[in-house]
């Protein structure tokens, strides 16, 4: 009977790579990208001048954001065939929110940073007569910050579908699934506070319940794969349904 070992390993590898690309994007992208990711907007400086002087870094960070999106979207494709054997509704929810919608967010975010670089380069050329470009740059920068909370909400809805599917199927230990479900709650609190521009200074801690769980789960999938007994039970139930 098929054990879906490749699906587990690929899902784990893509999950791991997505996280690595995401962290790397904030390092490579410098203070402009990291200010958006950490929800600490820049102020009191000429934004476009800063972007222009760091255009190569921001372009590199944008590429890593795109790679993160591709990795995480591809991850859902490897999990969907197994999850749909238990619940097509949950599997589709994961594919829609953790795949299509979250992926669209990363794509839009990448384009936003690249447009910001183009505006900054034009700003350097036009110099003192660039007030409209400054306004456009500030709007795009603020848009990047605001869309981040929307992307996070998409991610968390999809993650909830994923963890419920893992809990129901027992493909990984239930303590890992419960950890994920618990972590969604403070992370969603952070996303909603960010959406309504409320900063209580606890954003990092609200995210840290879920962040390590995702890395542990990724490594579990790579090293241990899916539980064979759970796979066999899932296949048997599918045959008799």
RAMO-V157824 format. One record per helix or strand. SS is the DSSP state (H for helix, E for strand). FROM is the first residue (numbers start at 1). LEN is the number of residues. Records with the same first field share a line. If there is no record, write none. Layout:
# RAMO-V157824
SS->FROM-LEN, FROM-LEN
This chain:
# RAMO-V157824
H->5-24, 30-8, 47-7, 55-29, 88-42, 131-39, 174-22, 203-21, 228-13
